[in-house]
Amino acid sequence: PAFFWEDVVSFAVIALHTLYLWALYDGWSSTYQMWIALAAYIIYVINAAQFVWKLRMARLQGAAAEEVPA
């Protein structure tokens, strides 16, 4: 459950890259191919940001747990 949205966005990235390959194979115009690729990479950056944010939150929680005396 912790990585649900990261996985959802990852599947969107995969879907867009697959659509790009289909557009390339099917001979869609280069303008459509460019927009599909651009959308895929924008969503990929969002996915990477989600991962970095989740990693940062985990590290902060770990540091806070170490500071609390038992």
C-alpha positions, 0 to 999 in steps of 0.5 A, spaced: 500 500 500 505 504 501 507 504 494 500 504 490 501 511 487 508 510 485 506 503 481 499 507 478 504 512 475 509 507 473 504 503 469 501 510 466 509 511 464 509 504 461 502 505 457 505 511 454 511 508 452 507 503 449 503 508 445 509 511 443 512 505 440 505 503 437 505 510 434 512 509 431 510 502 428 503 505 425 506 511 422 503 516 426 505 523 424 512 525 428 508 531 432 503 526 435 509 521 437 513 527 440 507 529 444 506 522 446 514 522 448 513 528 452 507 526 456 511 520 458 517 523 460 513 528 464 509 523 468 516 519 469 519 525 472 513 525 476 514 518 478 521 519 480 519 525 484 514 521 488 519 516 489 524 521 492 519 524 496 517 517 499 524 515 500 526 522 504 520 521 508 522 514 510 529 517 512 526 522 516 522 517 520 528 513 521 532 519 524 526 521 528 525 514 531 533 514 533 532 520 537 527 518 541 530 515 547 527 508 549 
